[in-house]
Amino acid sequence: MPARESAPDAQSGPVSGRNGAPGAHPGPVSGGSGGVDAHPVPLSSKGRTAGGGKVTRWAVRGAALVVAAGAWQGLTAADARVWLRFDRLPTLGEIAAQAARRLATQTYYLDLLQSLIRILTGFGLAAVAGIAVGVLVGRSTRAADVLTPLLEAVRPVPAIALVPMAILLFPTDEQGIVFITFTAAFFPVMVSTRHAVRALPTLWEDAVRTLGGDRRHVLANVVLPGILPGVFGGLSVGMGVAWICVISAEMISGEFGVGYRTWMSYTIVDYPAVIVGMVTIGLLGWLTSAAVEVAGRRVTRWLPRAEGSRS
């Protein structure tokens, strides 16, 4: 039968370009009767917009800190009692004077070094062990059957509650504090890694095995790259929890460190020194957590990201 012919209309016909030739690149879109062309935003304009937005975000963050500091100064200087008793807290001037005195002493930097050694040692060991155990439990049913009951029985116990056991087990307080830090960071890393392994699509592994890959190729080319976002999420959480526990352990059984010095300041009712210690702990925790996040972005730079998460 002869094919049924129909005249091309405006919807089904070929697209005409500027010169009316079929198949040519279409011209710019006209905005109604005004004929205004819609041009894409130049790349340089996008860069300027992104740069301006980043500056604005940092300005907002700085303004929030200034407002908080101003509120602290106003309430403490006025000895305000609005349910909370700010009359017992030091003013910003007293805190700054104490900070200047502490920064001029060698003890302050020795405490910083001691706390950093403890946190990096415990966290580093926890990262290696947590990733290894998480991959093992996530990949092997037999390993999960053996290890999961023990891990889930210990995981709800707060790491700081293990201080008495650490004192009994380890010959020195230093090793006990590192053990507490390790325990605190291990479980967030292990759990995040385990969930990331189990969330991997089985199609990826099947594709590697179809191409002749063995278990080693699957681990190196599918499992480890695929779990990196989840692993770094666990590392970020683990770093924060590790700081909480190392400071608490230093307060209980330490001889040096930021936590130990902060607790000693409290026992002699030196509240400006206590605030200086708290600020120091906050800065150390923020810097180390930011370092983990930056490392995670560098390692997983192939991931698509939202525009707001780049700064």
C-alpha atoms as one frame of an Amber mdcrd trajectory, in Angstrom:
protein
   0.000   0.000   0.000   1.307   3.492  -0.678   2.334   5.396   2.386  -0.127
   7.953   3.632   1.270  11.438   3.039   0.531  14.482   5.124   1.731  18.034
   4.895   4.112  19.030   7.674   2.617  21.507  10.101   4.183  23.823  12.681
   4.524  21.060  15.245   5.630  18.037  13.200   7.658  19.740  10.496  11.450
  20.154  10.523  12.926  22.937  12.613  13.961  25.945  10.575  16.909  28.109
  11.445  17.508  31.779  10.839  17.577  31.315   7.064  14.630  28.948   6.951
  16.764  25.929   6.016  15.533  22.635   7.441  17.830  21.113  10.063  19.697
  24.352  10.717  20.348  25.477  14.276  17.261  27.280  15.571  17.488  30.975
  16.199  17.187  32.672  19.563  13.920  32.388  21.404  11.815  35.496  21.178
  10.051  36.748  24.222   6.561  37.541  22.925   6.054  40.498  20.603   9.084
  42.340  21.932  11.471  39.964  20.220  13.931  39.970  23.122  16.577  37.270
  22.728  17.307  34.992  25.706  21.085  34.802  26.028  22.870  32.511  28.493
  24.578  34.141  31.433  28.300  34.527  30.686  30.626  32.309  32.664  32.383
  35.312  34.155  29.061  36.609  35.478  28.377  33.255  37.130  31.807  33.333
  38.724  31.211  36.840  40.041  27.820  35.814  41.401  29.250  32.756  43.156
  32.129  34.786  44.575  29.773  37.454  45.860  27.546  34.831  47.468  30.529
  33.279  49.223  31.608  36.647  50.613  28.058  37.265  51.805  27.945  33.913
  53.607  31.210  34.601  55.414  29.934  38.065  56.332  26.787  36.528  57.837
  28.864  34.034  59.821  31.121  36.774  61.136  28.136  38.928  62.031  26.592
  36.041  63.996  29.776  35.715  66.070  29.896  39.462  66.677  26.266  39.502
  67.818  26.858  36.564  70.176  29.958  38.227  71.641  28.099  41.500  72.052
  25.228  39.775  73.835  27.689  38.028  76.176  29.448  41.294  76.983  26.214
  43.170  77.573  24.707  40.538  79.853  27.857  39.894  81.899  28.774  43.570
  82.255  25.250  44.363  83.477  25.263  41.398  85.916  21.984  40.336  84.342
  19.741  37.716  85.911  17.161  36.637  83.331  16.565  33.142  84.718  20.218
  32.448  83.818  22.713  34.113  86.166  25.158  36.020  83.999  26.489  37.900
  87.028  28.708  34.894  87.787  30.324  34.782  84.353  33.411  36.789  83.316
  33.202  39.619  80.804  34.938  39.563  77.447  37.652  41.850  78.819  38.449
  39.444  81.643  38.480  36.496  79.234  40.772  38.346  76.806  43.181  39.259
  79.602  43.328  35.647  80.779  43.819  34.427  77.206  46.757  36.801  76.763
  48.358  35.454  79.936  47.808  31.836  78.891  49.181  32.397  75.396  52.385
  33.779  76.903  53.096  30.557  78.833  54.758  27.387  77.606  52.258  25.222
  79.472  49.428  26.287  77.167  51.197  24.968  74.069  52.285  21.779  75.824
  48.634  21.141  76.674  47.646  21.757  73.049  50.306  19.364  71.804  49.349
  16.671  74.302  45.657  16.814  73.396  46.413  16.789  69.667  48.696  13.764
  70.007  45.997  11.887  71.892  43.206  12.785  69.499  45.175  12.074  66.328
  46.504   8.758  67.632  43.137   7.488  68.819  41.256   8.830  65.814  43.787
   7.460  63.324  43.603   3.979  64.823  39.798   4.186  64.923  39.627   5.240
  61.268  41.715   2.290  60.089  39.972  -0.264  62.304  36.481   1.149  61.718
  36.791   1.069  57.933  38.284  -2.437  57.946  35.665  -3.898  60.290  32.842
  -2.064  58.513  33.851  -3.477  55.134  34.307  -6.951  56.605  30.922  -6.986
  58.343  29.192  -5.421  55.352  30.629  -7.893  52.849  30.747 -11.151  54.801
  27.673 -12.745  56.335  29.814 -15.055  58.457  31.865 -12.154  59.825  28.652
 -10.268  60.570  27.275 -13.243  62.499  30.441 -13.468  64.597  31.200  -9.776
  65.211  27.820  -8.017  65.200  26.575  -9.331  68.590  29.762  -8.187  70.320
  29.861  -4.836  68.540  26.207  -4.065  69.205  26.600  -5.005  72.872  29.501
  -2.596  73.363  28.322   0.226  71.097  25.629   1.678  73.428  28.130   1.991
  76.298  29.452   5.587  76.467  33.176   5.655  75.847  33.739   7.791  78.927
  32.159   5.025  81.037  35.113   2.835  80.055  37.578   5.028  81.963  37.692
   2.733  85.049  38.317  -0.286  82.816  40.995   1.610  80.894  42.751   2.494
  84.151  42.779  -1.190  85.111  43.772  -2.535  81.694  46.530  -0.186  80.582
  49.779   0.450  82.454  49.727   4.232  81.902  47.016   6.882  81.906  48.209
   8.037  78.488  47.390   4.703  76.881  44.032   4.638  78.630  43.089   8.067
  77.257  44.057   6.990  73.734  41.924   3.867  74.182  38.924   5.990  75.219
  39.438   8.223  72.182  39.738   5.190  69.902  36.533   3.649  71.249  34.611
   6.896  70.833  35.593   7.341  67.183  35.531   3.672  66.158  31.800   3.030
  66.239  30.626   6.004  64.101  33.205   5.089  61.459  32.388   1.378  61.555
  28.613   1.841  61.394  28.789   4.383  58.554  31.133   2.133  56.584  28.925
  -0.916  57.119  25.818   0.909  55.916  27.697   2.329  52.918  28.889  -1.145
  51.886  25.409  -2.631  52.131  23.923   0.255  50.137  26.142  -0.356  47.093
  24.190  -1.528  44.015  24.887  -5.186  43.266  24.877  -4.312  39.568  28.298
  -2.670  39.944  29.878  -5.835  41.332  28.141  -7.985  38.720  29.567  -5.788
  35.962  33.132  -6.175  37.266  32.782  -9.935  37.624  31.291 -10.201  34.128
  34.411  -8.514  32.785  36.592 -11.095  34.523  37.354  -9.262  37.763  37.922
 -11.176  40.975  37.211 -10.247  44.596  40.278  -8.017  44.761  39.145  -6.029
  41.718  35.662  -5.648  43.175  37.084  -4.339  46.448  39.484  -1.891  44.791
  37.251  -0.641  41.966  33.726  -0.883  43.383  33.586  -1.141  47.156  36.243
   1.322  48.297  35.397   4.135  45.830  31.661   3.623  46.325  31.709   3.855
  50.123  33.910   6.967  50.370  31.028   9.449  50.920  29.621   7.339  53.742
  33.059   6.726  55.235  33.878  10.424  55.436  30.498  11.098  56.998  31.405
   8.638  59.734  34.879  10.147  60.084  33.409  13.619  60.578  31.044  12.377
  63.285  33.797  10.298  64.859  36.120  13.283  65.134  33.532  15.276  67.073
  32.747  12.406  69.435  36.466  11.734  69.929  37.040  15.306  71.112  34.199
  15.033  73.617  35.655  11.870  75.105  39.323  12.854  75.087  38.531  16.068
  76.968  36.412  14.153  79.476  39.141  11.534  79.926  41.736  14.253  80.481
  39.555  15.796  83.157  39.254  12.460  84.966  42.675  10.860  84.655  44.960
  13.120  82.656  48.045  14.996  83.775  48.353  17.357  80.817  46.050  18.486
  78.051  43.405  21.132  77.447  40.736  19.178  79.316  42.960  18.643  82.347
  43.942  22.328  82.479  40.326  23.464  82.116  39.246  21.238  85.003  42.107
  22.477  87.184  41.018  26.056  86.489  37.504  25.175  87.627  38.750  23.646
  90.886  40.483  26.924  91.805  37.445  28.988  90.704  39.315  30.669  87.831
  36.324  31.116  85.542  38.072  33.259  82.887  40.598  30.427  82.453  37.717
  27.947  82.181  36.206  29.973  79.335  39.605  30.192  77.628  39.850  26.404
  77.832  36.367  25.983  76.389  37.139  28.313  73.484  40.381  26.435  72.843
  38.543  23.108  72.783  35.961  24.515  70.382  38.606  25.857  68.011  40.552
  22.588  68.036  37.413  20.572  67.348  36.324  22.901  64.564  39.724  22.867
  62.845  40.117  19.091  62.955  36.545  18.467  61.784  37.026  20.979  58.964
  40.225  19.170  57.957  38.303  15.893  57.706  35.593  17.535  55.587  38.138
  19.163  53.262  39.911  15.828  52.827  36.562  14.209  52.062  35.779  16.780
  49.373  39.192  16.301  47.785  38.912  12.517  47.727  35.311  12.541  46.444
  35.589  15.473  44.057  33.992  13.315  41.335  30.660  13.480  43.167  28.058
  16.030  41.984  27.472  18.650  44.657  24.840  21.232  45.400  25.866  24.826
  44.797  25.553  25.753  48.484  27.821  22.942  49.699  30.968  24.183  47.996
  31.896  26.768  50.595
